[in-house]
Amino acid sequence: MPSFQNNVYMSETTDMKQMPLVSFVMNCYNGEQYLHRSLKTILSQTYKNWELIFWDNASTDHSKEILESYNEPRFKYFRSQKNVSLGQARAWAVDVCQGEYIAFLDVDDEWLPEKTEIQVREMLKDDYVLSYSGVTEVDESNTNRRRDYIPTYESGFLFKDLLVQFDINLPAAMISRRSLKEKGLNFDPFVKASEEYCLFMQLIYGEKVCVVNRPLANYYIRRDSLTNKCIDRWYIERFYTLDRIEESHPEAGEKYSREFEVAYARGTYYKARLLMSQGKRKEVRAELKSICNVDKRYKYLLFLSYLPSFCWEYAHRLKNMR
């Protein structure tokens, strides 16, 4: 079993009240199909000082009954009066968290048993505002089809790196609740498809990030996921987030000019993807031409926009450019 600071070891005899309380946030909307799987991975955590904030976003299925069937006092149930954006639901859940750290698990994903223990141990080593690990991506249609994604970066000040390539998956993250409060941040109700990007990029500006270079969560890929349904929001929310950062930190645009250029270009690419899905090829080409000088991949996509649509679709299946 890995050790904590000051040679404190977690074992069956460790007084868990001496360890930081961790709040697990699970947002649920009609998640009964997956709920047993995710709850079991919470109960299997080797770290025991936790609370589960289960936020029911006005479900109409048996999610509440499934949760209550466990009769677990650390499970805390909350319910929205009406279905709201995921950003709003996550914000309300965070507001009632009591833990020193907060981690997030959606109803259709899983954690490895040691995830919380490893991340708490690492977070305690320095003044980190956020920790994240790798994930194992699992194809929902074929669970034998798995790919490990290991973080690109090492622990440190990662704001400019994550502007260029954001590689944080929500179930792999843990954040400091104190840092949220100090910066006056929470999930944004406006954001529906990329709420973690919006919050985390604001949170880590000028702060240290802890990276665990191994998978600690299973992330299930579903074609009907909310993110995939909200393709019309991707570019809007990318520009919204970047604008908010520059408004809060006027020096950021000049300090990280190249990185912001790359990040805004990614937003333009997302807009091009939406336009292509709508068959608006002329508009697609105009958007891509505006960013061809930022990254050569956009020149390649511009070329593909002149070919039959299956070429564009095949290229995106080969390389997910999110």
Contacts in CASP RR format, 6 or more apart in sequence:
PFRMAT RR
TARGET T0000
AUTHOR 0000-0000-0000
METHOD contacts of the structure
MODEL  1
MPSFQNNVYMSETTDMKQMPLVSFVMNCYNGEQYLHRSLKTILSQTYKNW
ELIFWDNASTDHSKEILESYNEPRFKYFRSQKNVSLGQARAWAVDVCQGE
YIAFLDVDDEWLPEKTEIQVREMLKDDYVLSYSGVTEVDESNTNRRRDYI
PTYESGFLFKDLLVQFDINLPAAMISRRSLKEKGLNFDPFVKASEEYCLF
MQLIYGEKVCVVNRPLANYYIRRDSLTNKCIDRWYIERFYTLDRIEESHP
EAGEKYSREFEVAYARGTYYKARLLMSQGKRKEVRAELKSICNVDKRYKY
LLFLSYLPSFCWEYAHRLKNMR
1 9 0 8 1.000
1 10 0 8 1.000
1 11 0 8 1.000
1 46 0 8 1.000
1 117 0 8 1.000
2 10 0 8 1.000
2 114 0 8 1.000
2 117 0 8 1.000
2 118 0 8 1.000
2 121 0 8 1.000
3 9 0 8 1.000
3 121 0 8 1.000
4 10 0 8 1.000
4 19 0 8 1.000
4 120 0 8 1.000
4 121 0 8 1.000
4 124 0 8 1.000
5 121 0 8 1.000
5 124 0 8 1.000
5 125 0 8 1.000
8 14 0 8 1.000
8 18 0 8 1.000
10 19 0 8 1.000
10 46 0 8 1.000
10 47 0 8 1.000
10 117 0 8 1.000
16 47 0 8 1.000
16 48 0 8 1.000
16 49 0 8 1.000
17 49 0 8 1.000
19 47 0 8 1.000
19 49 0 8 1.000
19 120 0 8 1.000
20 49 0 8 1.000
20 99 0 8 1.000
20 100 0 8 1.000
20 101 0 8 1.000
20 120 0 8 1.000
20 124 0 8 1.000
21 49 0 8 1.000
21 50 0 8 1.000
21 51 0 8 1.000
21 98 0 8 1.000
21 99 0 8 1.000
21 100 0 8 1.000
22 47 0 8 1.000
22 49 0 8 1.000
22 50 0 8 1.000
22 51 0 8 1.000
22 99 0 8 1.000
22 100 0 8 1.000
22 101 0 8 1.000
22 102 0 8 1.000
22 103 0 8 1.000
22 116 0 8 1.000
22 120 0 8 1.000
22 174 0 8 1.000
23 50 0 8 1.000
23 51 0 8 1.000
23 52 0 8 1.000
23 53 0 8 1.000
23 97 0 8 1.000
23 98 0 8 1.000
23 99 0 8 1.000
23 101 0 8 1.000
23 102 0 8 1.000
23 103 0 8 1.000
23 177 0 8 1.000
24 42 0 8 1.000
24 50 0 8 1.000
24 51 0 8 1.000
24 52 0 8 1.000
24 53 0 8 1.000
24 102 0 8 1.000
24 103 0 8 1.000
24 104 0 8 1.000
24 105 0 8 1.000
25 53 0 8 1.000
25 55 0 8 1.000
25 90 0 8 1.000
25 93 0 8 1.000
25 94 0 8 1.000
25 97 0 8 1.000
25 102 0 8 1.000
25 103 0 8 1.000
25 104 0 8 1.000
25 105 0 8 1.000
26 38 0 8 1.000
26 42 0 8 1.000
26 52 0 8 1.000
26 53 0 8 1.000
26 54 0 8 1.000
26 55 0 8 1.000
26 104 0 8 1.000
26 105 0 8 1.000
26 106 0 8 1.000
26 107 0 8 1.000
27 55 0 8 1.000
27 57 0 8 1.000
27 86 0 8 1.000
27 89 0 8 1.000
27 90 0 8 1.000
27 93 0 8 1.000
27 106 0 8 1.000
27 107 0 8 1.000
28 35 0 8 1.000
28 54 0 8 1.000
28 55 0 8 1.000
28 56 0 8 1.000
28 57 0 8 1.000
28 59 0 8 1.000
28 63 0 8 1.000
28 107 0 8 1.000
29 56 0 8 1.000
29 57 0 8 1.000
29 58 0 8 1.000
29 59 0 8 1.000
29 83 0 8 1.000
29 89 0 8 1.000
30 59 0 8 1.000
30 60 0 8 1.000
30 61 0 8 1.000
30 63 0 8 1.000
31 59 0 8 1.000
31 61 0 8 1.000
31 63 0 8 1.000
31 107 0 8 1.000
31 108 0 8 1.000
32 59 0 8 1.000
32 61 0 8 1.000
32 62 0 8 1.000
32 63 0 8 1.000
32 66 0 8 1.000
33 108 0 8 1.000
34 107 0 8 1.000
34 108 0 8 1.000
34 220 0 8 1.000
35 63 0 8 1.000
35 66 0 8 1.000
35 67 0 8 1.000
35 107 0 8 1.000
36 66 0 8 1.000
37 108 0 8 1.000
37 110 0 8 1.000
38 105 0 8 1.000
38 106 0 8 1.000
38 107 0 8 1.000
38 108 0 8 1.000
38 109 0 8 1.000
38 110 0 8 1.000
39 66 0 8 1.000
39 67 0 8 1.000
39 70 0 8 1.000
41 105 0 8 1.000
41 110 0 8 1.000
41 111 0 8 1.000
41 112 0 8 1.000
41 113 0 8 1.000
42 50 0 8 1.000
42 52 0 8 1.000
42 105 0 8 1.000
42 111 0 8 1.000
43 70 0 8 1.000
43 72 0 8 1.000
44 111 0 8 1.000
44 113 0 8 1.000
45 111 0 8 1.000
45 113 0 8 1.000
45 114 0 8 1.000
45 115 0 8 1.000
45 116 0 8 1.000
45 117 0 8 1.000
46 113 0 8 1.000
46 114 0 8 1.000
46 116 0 8 1.000
46 117 0 8 1.000
47 116 0 8 1.000
47 117 0 8 1.000
47 120 0 8 1.000
50 74 0 8 1.000
50 116 0 8 1.000
51 74 0 8 1.000
51 76 0 8 1.000
51 97 0 8 1.000
51 98 0 8 1.000
51 99 0 8 1.000
52 72 0 8 1.000
52 74 0 8 1.000
52 75 0 8 1.000
52 76 0 8 1.000
53 76 0 8 1.000
53 78 0 8 1.000
53 93 0 8 1.000
53 96 0 8 1.000
53 97 0 8 1.000
54 67 0 8 1.000
54 75 0 8 1.000
54 76 0 8 1.000
54 77 0 8 1.000
54 78 0 8 1.000
55 78 0 8 1.000
55 79 0 8 1.000
55 80 0 8 1.000
55 89 0 8 1.000
55 90 0 8 1.000
55 92 0 8 1.000
55 93 0 8 1.000
56 63 0 8 1.000
56 64 0 8 1.000
56 77 0 8 1.000
56 78 0 8 1.000
56 79 0 8 1.000
56 80 0 8 1.000
57 80 0 8 1.000
57 83 0 8 1.000
57 84 0 8 1.000
57 86 0 8 1.000
57 89 0 8 1.000
58 79 0 8 1.000
58 80 0 8 1.000
58 81 0 8 1.000
58 82 0 8 1.000
58 83 0 8 1.000
58 84 0 8 1.000
63 107 0 8 1.000
64 77 0 8 1.000
64 79 0 8 1.000
67 75 0 8 1.000
67 77 0 8 1.000
68 75 0 8 1.000
68 77 0 8 1.000
76 96 0 8 1.000
78 92 0 8 1.000
78 93 0 8 1.000
78 96 0 8 1.000
80 89 0 8 1.000
80 92 0 8 1.000
84 189 0 8 1.000
85 189 0 8 1.000
85 190 0 8 1.000
85 191 0 8 1.000
85 192 0 8 1.000
86 191 0 8 1.000
86 192 0 8 1.000
86 195 0 8 1.000
86 226 0 8 1.000
87 187 0 8 1.000
87 188 0 8 1.000
87 189 0 8 1.000
87 190 0 8 1.000
87 191 0 8 1.000
87 192 0 8 1.000
87 195 0 8 1.000
88 187 0 8 1.000
88 189 0 8 1.000
90 104 0 8 1.000
90 187 0 8 1.000
90 195 0 8 1.000
91 186 0 8 1.000
91 187 0 8 1.000
91 188 0 8 1.000
91 189 0 8 1.000
94 102 0 8 1.000
94 177 0 8 1.000
94 180 0 8 1.000
94 186 0 8 1.000
94 187 0 8 1.000
95 186 0 8 1.000
97 177 0 8 1.000
99 177 0 8 1.000
100 176 0 8 1.000
100 177 0 8 1.000
100 178 0 8 1.000
101 119 0 8 1.000
101 120 0 8 1.000
101 123 0 8 1.000
101 174 0 8 1.000
101 175 0 8 1.000
101 176 0 8 1.000
101 177 0 8 1.000
102 174 0 8 1.000
102 175 0 8 1.000
102 176 0 8 1.000
102 177 0 8 1.000
102 180 0 8 1.000
103 115 0 8 1.000
103 116 0 8 1.000
103 119 0 8 1.000
103 173 0 8 1.000
103 174 0 8 1.000
103 175 0 8 1.000
104 170 0 8 1.000
104 171 0 8 1.000
104 173 0 8 1.000
104 196 0 8 1.000
105 111 0 8 1.000
105 171 0 8 1.000
105 217 0 8 1.000
106 170 0 8 1.000
106 171 0 8 1.000
108 140 0 8 1.000
108 220 0 8 1.000
108 222 0 8 1.000
109 171 0 8 1.000
109 217 0 8 1.000
109 218 0 8 1.000
109 219 0 8 1.000
109 220 0 8 1.000
110 171 0 8 1.000
110 217 0 8 1.000
110 218 0 8 1.000
110 220 0 8 1.000
111 171 0 8 1.000
111 216 0 8 1.000
111 217 0 8 1.000
111 218 0 8 1.000
112 215 0 8 1.000
112 216 0 8 1.000
112 217 0 8 1.000
112 218 0 8 1.000
114 216 0 8 1.000
115 133 0 8 1.000
115 216 0 8 1.000
115 217 0 8 1.000
116 174 0 8 1.000
118 133 0 8 1.000
118 212 0 8 1.000
118 216 0 8 1.000
119 131 0 8 1.000
119 133 0 8 1.000
119 174 0 8 1.000
119 210 0 8 1.000
119 212 0 8 1.000
119 216 0 8 1.000
120 174 0 8 1.000
122 128 0 8 1.000
122 131 0 8 1.000
122 155 0 8 1.000
122 210 0 8 1.000
122 212 0 8 1.000
123 131 0 8 1.000
123 174 0 8 1.000
123 176 0 8 1.000
123 210 0 8 1.000
125 210 0 8 1.000
126 155 0 8 1.000
126 208 0 8 1.000
126 210 0 8 1.000
127 207 0 8 1.000
127 208 0 8 1.000
128 155 0 8 1.000
128 176 0 8 1.000
128 207 0 8 1.000
128 208 0 8 1.000
128 209 0 8 1.000
128 210 0 8 1.000
129 175 0 8 1.000
129 176 0 8 1.000
129 179 0 8 1.000
129 203 0 8 1.000
129 204 0 8 1.000
129 207 0 8 1.000
129 208 0 8 1.000
129 209 0 8 1.000
130 168 0 8 1.000
130 173 0 8 1.000
130 174 0 8 1.000
130 175 0 8 1.000
130 176 0 8 1.000
130 179 0 8 1.000
130 200 0 8 1.000
130 203 0 8 1.000
130 204 0 8 1.000
130 207 0 8 1.000
130 209 0 8 1.000
130 210 0 8 1.000
131 173 0 8 1.000
131 174 0 8 1.000
131 175 0 8 1.000
131 209 0 8 1.000
131 210 0 8 1.000
131 211 0 8 1.000
131 212 0 8 1.000
132 151 0 8 1.000
132 168 0 8 1.000
132 169 0 8 1.000
132 172 0 8 1.000
132 173 0 8 1.000
132 174 0 8 1.000
132 209 0 8 1.000
132 210 0 8 1.000
132 211 0 8 1.000
132 212 0 8 1.000
133 151 0 8 1.000
133 172 0 8 1.000
133 211 0 8 1.000
133 212 0 8 1.000
133 213 0 8 1.000
133 214 0 8 1.000
133 215 0 8 1.000
133 216 0 8 1.000
133 217 0 8 1.000
134 148 0 8 1.000
134 149 0 8 1.000
134 150 0 8 1.000
134 151 0 8 1.000
134 169 0 8 1.000
134 172 0 8 1.000
134 212 0 8 1.000
134 213 0 8 1.000
134 214 0 8 1.000
134 215 0 8 1.000
134 216 0 8 1.000
134 217 0 8 1.000
135 148 0 8 1.000
135 149 0 8 1.000
135 169 0 8 1.000
135 171 0 8 1.000
135 172 0 8 1.000
135 215 0 8 1.000
135 216 0 8 1.000
135 217 0 8 1.000
135 218 0 8 1.000
135 219 0 8 1.000
136 146 0 8 1.000
136 147 0 8 1.000
136 148 0 8 1.000
136 149 0 8 1.000
136 215 0 8 1.000
136 217 0 8 1.000
136 218 0 8 1.000
136 219 0 8 1.000
137 146 0 8 1.000
137 147 0 8 1.000
137 148 0 8 1.000
137 149 0 8 1.000
137 219 0 8 1.000
137 221 0 8 1.000
138 145 0 8 1.000
138 146 0 8 1.000
138 218 0 8 1.000
138 219 0 8 1.000
138 220 0 8 1.000
138 221 0 8 1.000
139 145 0 8 1.000
139 146 0 8 1.000
139 221 0 8 1.000
140 220 0 8 1.000
140 221 0 8 1.000
140 222 0 8 1.000
140 223 0 8 1.000
148 215 0 8 1.000
149 167 0 8 1.000
149 169 0 8 1.000
149 215 0 8 1.000
150 213 0 8 1.000
150 214 0 8 1.000
150 215 0 8 1.000
151 167 0 8 1.000
151 211 0 8 1.000
151 212 0 8 1.000
151 213 0 8 1.000
152 161 0 8 1.000
152 165 0 8 1.000
152 167 0 8 1.000
153 161 0 8 1.000
153 162 0 8 1.000
153 167 0 8 1.000
153 209 0 8 1.000
153 211 0 8 1.000
154 211 0 8 1.000
154 213 0 8 1.000
155 208 0 8 1.000
155 209 0 8 1.000
155 210 0 8 1.000
155 211 0 8 1.000
156 208 0 8 1.000
156 209 0 8 1.000
156 210 0 8 1.000
156 211 0 8 1.000
157 206 0 8 1.000
157 207 0 8 1.000
157 208 0 8 1.000
157 209 0 8 1.000
158 204 0 8 1.000
158 209 0 8 1.000
158 211 0 8 1.000
159 201 0 8 1.000
159 204 0 8 1.000
159 205 0 8 1.000
159 206 0 8 1.000
159 207 0 8 1.000
159 256 0 8 1.000
160 256 0 8 1.000
160 259 0 8 1.000
162 168 0 8 1.000
162 200 0 8 1.000
162 201 0 8 1.000
162 204 0 8 1.000
162 209 0 8 1.000
163 201 0 8 1.000
163 256 0 8 1.000
163 259 0 8 1.000
163 260 0 8 1.000
163 262 0 8 1.000
163 263 0 8 1.000
164 259 0 8 1.000
164 262 0 8 1.000
164 263 0 8 1.000
166 197 0 8 1.000
166 201 0 8 1.000
168 196 0 8 1.000
168 197 0 8 1.000
168 200 0 8 1.000
169 217 0 8 1.000
169 219 0 8 1.000
170 196 0 8 1.000
171 217 0 8 1.000
171 218 0 8 1.000
171 219 0 8 1.000
172 215 0 8 1.000
172 216 0 8 1.000
172 217 0 8 1.000
172 219 0 8 1.000
173 196 0 8 1.000
173 200 0 8 1.000
175 200 0 8 1.000
175 203 0 8 1.000
179 203 0 8 1.000
179 207 0 8 1.000
180 186 0 8 1.000
180 203 0 8 1.000
183 202 0 8 1.000
183 203 0 8 1.000
185 199 0 8 1.000
185 202 0 8 1.000
185 203 0 8 1.000
186 199 0 8 1.000
187 195 0 8 1.000
187 198 0 8 1.000
187 199 0 8 1.000
188 195 0 8 1.000
188 198 0 8 1.000
188 199 0 8 1.000
190 237 0 8 1.000
190 240 0 8 1.000
191 198 0 8 1.000
191 233 0 8 1.000
191 237 0 8 1.000
191 240 0 8 1.000
191 241 0 8 1.000
192 226 0 8 1.000
192 230 0 8 1.000
192 233 0 8 1.000
192 237 0 8 1.000
193 226 0 8 1.000
193 227 0 8 1.000
193 230 0 8 1.000
193 231 0 8 1.000
193 233 0 8 1.000
193 234 0 8 1.000
193 237 0 8 1.000
194 227 0 8 1.000
194 233 0 8 1.000
194 234 0 8 1.000
194 237 0 8 1.000
194 238 0 8 1.000
194 241 0 8 1.000
197 237 0 8 1.000
197 238 0 8 1.000
197 241 0 8 1.000
198 237 0 8 1.000
198 240 0 8 1.000
198 241 0 8 1.000
198 244 0 8 1.000
201 241 0 8 1.000
201 245 0 8 1.000
202 241 0 8 1.000
202 244 0 8 1.000
202 245 0 8 1.000
202 248 0 8 1.000
205 245 0 8 1.000
205 248 0 8 1.000
205 249 0 8 1.000
205 252 0 8 1.000
222 228 0 8 1.000
231 270 0 8 1.000
231 273 0 8 1.000
231 274 0 8 1.000
231 277 0 8 1.000
232 274 0 8 1.000
234 267 0 8 1.000
234 270 0 8 1.000
234 271 0 8 1.000
234 273 0 8 1.000
234 274 0 8 1.000
235 267 0 8 1.000
235 268 0 8 1.000
235 269 0 8 1.000
235 270 0 8 1.000
235 271 0 8 1.000
235 274 0 8 1.000
238 263 0 8 1.000
238 264 0 8 1.000
238 266 0 8 1.000
238 267 0 8 1.000
238 270 0 8 1.000
239 264 0 8 1.000
239 267 0 8 1.000
242 260 0 8 1.000
242 263 0 8 1.000
242 264 0 8 1.000
245 252 0 8 1.000
246 252 0 8 1.000
246 253 0 8 1.000
246 260 0 8 1.000
252 260 0 8 1.000
253 260 0 8 1.000
261 294 0 8 1.000
262 294 0 8 1.000
262 295 0 8 1.000
265 291 0 8 1.000
265 294 0 8 1.000
265 295 0 8 1.000
265 298 0 8 1.000
268 287 0 8 1.000
268 288 0 8 1.000
268 290 0 8 1.000
268 291 0 8 1.000
269 287 0 8 1.000
269 288 0 8 1.000
269 291 0 8 1.000
269 298 0 8 1.000
269 301 0 8 1.000
269 321 0 8 1.000
271 287 0 8 1.000
272 284 0 8 1.000
272 287 0 8 1.000
272 288 0 8 1.000
272 301 0 8 1.000
273 316 0 8 1.000
275 281 0 8 1.000
275 283 0 8 1.000
275 284 0 8 1.000
275 287 0 8 1.000
276 284 0 8 1.000
276 305 0 8 1.000
276 309 0 8 1.000
276 312 0 8 1.000
279 309 0 8 1.000
281 305 0 8 1.000
284 305 0 8 1.000
285 302 0 8 1.000
285 305 0 8 1.000
285 306 0 8 1.000
288 298 0 8 1.000
288 299 0 8 1.000
288 301 0 8 1.000
288 302 0 8 1.000
288 305 0 8 1.000
289 302 0 8 1.000
291 298 0 8 1.000
292 298 0 8 1.000
292 299 0 8 1.000
292 302 0 8 1.000
297 321 0 8 1.000
300 315 0 8 1.000
301 312 0 8 1.000
301 315 0 8 1.000
304 311 0 8 1.000
304 312 0 8 1.000
304 315 0 8 1.000
305 312 0 8 1.000
END
